[in-house]
Amino acid sequence: MSLDFENEHRLLLEGHLRLRTGERRGRLLRGHQYAEKLLLKNVWWPLFGNLDNLHPEYEVYDWNRKSQFLDVAFLPPFGRFGLECDGFQSHVKDMDRERFSYSLNRDTFLTGMGWKIIHFSFDDVQNRPEICRMLLQMVIGPSLIRKSSVNSISPLEREVTRLAWNLGKGIRPKDVMNHYNVNFRTARKWLQSLVDKGLLRPIIKNAYICYYEPVEGLSEGLF
């Protein structure tokens, strides 16, 4: 596995270096060093076994159009994720108040722009990578499952999901019964199938399911 990673990592860097010029290329040469490579080797590679859709030293902009670089960006069709490997010395001990405030504001701004920024400490990446892998899987895993679910649902399930979005107040078996002229058992079965695929969530009160509501962020690809 190590040899496969080394080869894929080399190809990743060579590919990005060919495409970049100026400061973007210089930043990749200067910035992607031991810690960033270790993040990919110890955390990313054991989970995914490839380096697809990864962009080392990826340029982003803050609210003042100031250029910044993420250690690694993961840019699949279904989202934007930034991976950061933070050393204690450079990111905490030597950080003054102004830089600390800017770091928090930058991450909040990027969150507002649709990014999910994931921070790992260098110590964990090096010594406790299993914790990093668990956390990374928690953040990215649901998006992978949901994307797969959106692609695999049947036309009927797609229509029921659209109905749930259009109602805007949660969908009940009664709504499905009235819309499709089916019995309660069939309506509940359809809704439960969409729960199993991660497209709807049940809202429970007093141990009973009152209604179902769409999971946020899944409208893309359905309409």
Secondary structure, DSSP 8 states (H G I E B T S, - for coil): -HHHHHHHHHHHHHHHHHH--HHHHHHHHHHS-HHHHHHIIIIIHHHHSS-TTEEEEEEEE-TT--EEEEEEEE--TT-EEEEEEE-HIIIIIT--HHHHHHHHHHHHHHHHTTEEEEEEEHHHHHH-HHHHHHHHHHHHHHHHHHHHHHHH--HHHHHHHHHHHHHSS-B-HHHHHHHHT--HHHHHHHHHHHHHTTSEEEEEETTEEEEEEE-TT--TTT-
